[in-house]
Amino acid sequence: MTDAELPVRAATPDDFPKASALLFGLFHRAIDREAQDLDRRVWDADRTLVVADGDEVVAHTFAAARDLTVPGAVIPAAHITGVGVAPTHRRRGLLTRLMRRQLRDLRDAGQESLAVLWASEARIYPRFGYGLASTRLDLTIDNREVRLPEATAVGRLRAGSPADFQPELVKVYDALRPERPGWSSRDESWWAQVLMDTPEGRAGSTERRVVLHEGEGGVDGYALWRSKSSWSATGPNAEVHVSEIAAADPGTYVALWRFLLGIDLARTVTYGFAAVDDPLLYLASDPRQLNTHFSDGLWARLVDLPAALTARRYATGVDVVFEVSDPILPENAGRWRVTGGAGGATCERTTAEADLACDITELGAAYLGGTSLAALAAAGRVRELRPGALNPASTAFGWHRLPTAPEVF
Ligand SMILES: CC(=O)SCCNC(=O)CCNC(=O)[C@H](O)C(C)(C)COP(=O)(O)OP(=O)(O)OC[C@H]1O[C@@H](n2cnc3c(N)ncnc32)[C@H](O)[C@@H]1OP(=O)(O)O
């Protein structure tokens, strides 16, 4: 059988070991049994597609069912992960067939109007209608160069392990999540993924640690971190790696960062998930010393255009007609009128003249309120057909805070 004839099929539970081994290999990781067991807990054969060649699984994709916070709402969104094609079968169209089938299945199932993913390589997914919807800053901070204001929160810090504090982490995360576009729901299995801490995964660092902030009303913030010992000719040189930080108010945020930047014997503090409008930029005595590196975050794809554009809220009143192309899901193509604002919106087919024209990829990019339609227009990717239509629509599709996704899934 040639690759072109190898069928894409729904997975069965028996496919997991081979699919998992395929993915460990593709990501150049030695098989880690503990990590595999945790992966198995989130994996769902009913939401997975594979291609098999004889006994081998040679291609795989999984659409996890989770909620995602979007501007003004929390909606079900397919979280696409575990995408891979065996090196023996690459560049022969298997990914293309998997992606097309996955979008078709999601559309037909009708449960999710949006799909999101993290891309291993940023070039892969725009061709399938995924637009760059959230961005992030990777920080590498020399802790001697950055000063923060005195902590104003009245509270105390408690240190421990994730096992000691998991209920508190869940409580803080779930309290903040509905207001943070880009944050995904975590059931017990997804928390186990986030807190996964296998010896293989540590790569010479300590086990994962937690610092909690407890204010007058109870726990209101936490950070997850680990560290790596190092000594230089001039003395201590350890690194602190922060993987997540969540705080209910500015005072708590300062208190947590003062702790992280003040850990003895460390010189460098890294954090890969700062928002492009992260408060730390405005707290640091010298923001340049945060040593930021810009990167992409979530890529978003509208699966059901009218359902998705109705589900989110808009920063200001909006009344705009889009002419949309979507070669993969033609139901999304054509002319759509979006009307509404901060309280809700409708999106309906129309025969009215179009104001703006774009591909479905650009609506995915703009969906979380972090990529402006005006910026996309400046790049030639949104076209203004009615003069004056672009700027108000771009403002309405924005949001008061930039989306930021705290976790690579
Ligand atoms: C959401 C996630 O899980 S992200 C993880 C993605 N997986 C990985 O990075 C693991 C390692 N890589 C792989 O498994 C594979 O190379 C994949 C999945 C990225 C691509 O699979 P393939 O079956 O080779 O892709 P396919 O043959 O369908 O290629 C489709 C098009 O995308 C292009 N393309 C595919 N992968 C890449 C890439 N990494 N960089 C640039 N272009 C790419 C191909 O050139 C092709 O373009 P063309 O139609 O103009 O010729």
The ligand as an SDF file (V2000), in Angstrom:
LIG
                    3D

 51 53  0  0  0  0  0  0  0  0999 V2000
    0.0160   20.5240   17.9850 C   0  0  0  0  0  0  0  0  0  0  0  0
    1.2660   19.6710   17.9970 C   0  0  0  0  0  0  0  0  0  0  0  0
    1.2310   18.5730   18.4310 O   0  0  0  0  0  0  0  0  0  0  0  0
    2.7160   20.3410   17.4000 S   0  0  0  0  0  0  0  0  0  0  0  0
    3.7880   18.9570   17.0780 C   0  0  0  0  0  0  0  0  0  0  0  0
    4.0240   18.7090   15.5920 C   0  0  0  0  0  0  0  0  0  0  0  0
    4.8790   17.5370   15.4770 N   0  0  0  0  0  0  0  0  0  0  0  0
    6.2260   17.5950   15.3400 C   0  0  0  0  0  0  0  0  0  0  0  0
    6.8390   18.6580   15.2400 O   0  0  0  0  0  0  0  0  0  0  0  0
    6.9510   16.2640   15.3830 C   0  0  0  0  0  0  0  0  0  0  0  0
    7.9840   16.1470   14.2660 C   0  0  0  0  0  0  0  0  0  0  0  0
    7.4430   16.4070   12.9250 N   0  0  0  0  0  0  0  0  0  0  0  0
    6.4810   15.6340   12.3660 C   0  0  0  0  0  0  0  0  0  0  0  0
    5.9550   14.7100   12.9580 O   0  0  0  0  0  0  0  0  0  0  0  0
    6.0830   15.9400   10.9300 C   0  0  0  0  0  0  0  0  0  0  0  0
    7.1930   16.4680   10.2560 O   0  0  0  0  0  0  0  0  0  0  0  0
    4.9040   16.9440   10.7970 C   0  0  0  0  0  0  0  0  0  0  0  0
    3.7070   16.3930   11.5670 C   0  0  0  0  0  0  0  0  0  0  0  0
    5.2730   18.3000   11.3720 C   0  0  0  0  0  0  0  0  0  0  0  0
    4.5720   17.1060    9.3240 C   0  0  0  0  0  0  0  0  0  0  0  0
    4.0110   15.9030    8.8240 O   0  0  0  0  0  0  0  0  0  0  0  0
    4.0650   15.5490    7.2570 P   0  0  0  0  0  0  0  0  0  0  0  0
    3.1800   14.3780    7.0530 O   0  0  0  0  0  0  0  0  0  0  0  0
    5.4550   15.4780    6.8210 O   0  0  0  0  0  0  0  0  0  0  0  0
    3.3740   16.8470    6.6270 O   0  0  0  0  0  0  0  0  0  0  0  0
    2.7260   16.9400    5.1610 P   0  0  0  0  0  0  0  0  0  0  0  0
    3.4360   15.9950    4.2350 O   0  0  0  0  0  0  0  0  0  0  0  0
    1.2480   16.7970    5.2420 O   0  0  0  0  0  0  0  0  0  0  0  0
    3.1030   18.4390    4.8040 O   0  0  0  0  0  0  0  0  0  0  0  0
    2.1710   19.3800    4.4590 C   0  0  0  0  0  0  0  0  0  0  0  0
    2.8710   20.6510    4.1010 C   0  0  0  0  0  0  0  0  0  0  0  0
    3.4250   21.2420    5.2670 O   0  0  0  0  0  0  0  0  0  0  0  0
    4.8120   21.4480    5.0850 C   0  0  0  0  0  0  0  0  0  0  0  0
    5.4670   21.1210    6.3570 N   0  0  0  0  0  0  0  0  0  0  0  0
    5.2250   20.0620    7.1090 C   0  0  0  0  0  0  0  0  0  0  0  0
    5.9960   20.0790    8.2050 N   0  0  0  0  0  0  0  0  0  0  0  0
    6.7280   21.1890    8.1350 C   0  0  0  0  0  0  0  0  0  0  0  0
    7.7090   21.7770    8.9570 C   0  0  0  0  0  0  0  0  0  0  0  0
    8.1050   21.1740   10.1010 N   0  0  0  0  0  0  0  0  0  0  0  0
    8.2660   22.9370    8.5690 N   0  0  0  0  0  0  0  0  0  0  0  0
    7.8670   23.5310    7.4080 C   0  0  0  0  0  0  0  0  0  0  0  0
    6.9390   23.0250    6.5860 N   0  0  0  0  0  0  0  0  0  0  0  0
    6.3850   21.8640    6.9400 C   0  0  0  0  0  0  0  0  0  0  0  0
    5.2400   20.4670    4.0110 C   0  0  0  0  0  0  0  0  0  0  0  0
    6.3890   20.8790    3.3610 O   0  0  0  0  0  0  0  0  0  0  0  0
    4.0360   20.4570    3.1160 C   0  0  0  0  0  0  0  0  0  0  0  0
    4.0710   21.6040    2.2800 O   0  0  0  0  0  0  0  0  0  0  0  0
    3.6170   21.5500    0.7270 P   0  0  0  0  0  0  0  0  0  0  0  0
    2.1970   21.0430    0.7510 O   0  0  0  0  0  0  0  0  0  0  0  0
    3.7600   22.9680    0.2850 O   0  0  0  0  0  0  0  0  0  0  0  0
    4.5530   20.5850    0.1100 O   0  0  0  0  0  0  0  0  0  0  0  0
  1  2  1  0
  2  3  2  0
  2  4  1  0
  4  5  1  0
  5  6  1  0
  6  7  1  0
  7  8  1  0
  8  9  2  0
  8 10  1  0
 10 11  1  0
 11 12  1  0
 12 13  1  0
 13 14  2  0
 13 15  1  0
 15 16  1  0
 15 17  1  0
 17 18  1  0
 17 19  1  0
 17 20  1  0
 20 21  1  0
 21 22  1  0
 22 23  2  0
 22 24  1  0
 22 25  1  0
 25 26  1  0
 26 27  2  0
 26 28  1  0
 26 29  1  0
 29 30  1  0
 30 31  1  0
 31 32  1  0
 31 46  1  0
 32 33  1  0
 33 34  1  0
 33 44  1  0
 34 35  1  0
 34 43  1  0
 35 36  2  0
 36 37  1  0
 37 38  1  0
 37 43  2  0
 38 39  1  0
 38 40  2  0
 40 41  1  0
 41 42  2  0
 42 43  1  0
 44 45  1  0
 44 46  1  0
 46 47  1  0
 47 48  1  0
 48 49  2  0
 48 50  1  0
 48 51  1  0
M  END
$$$$
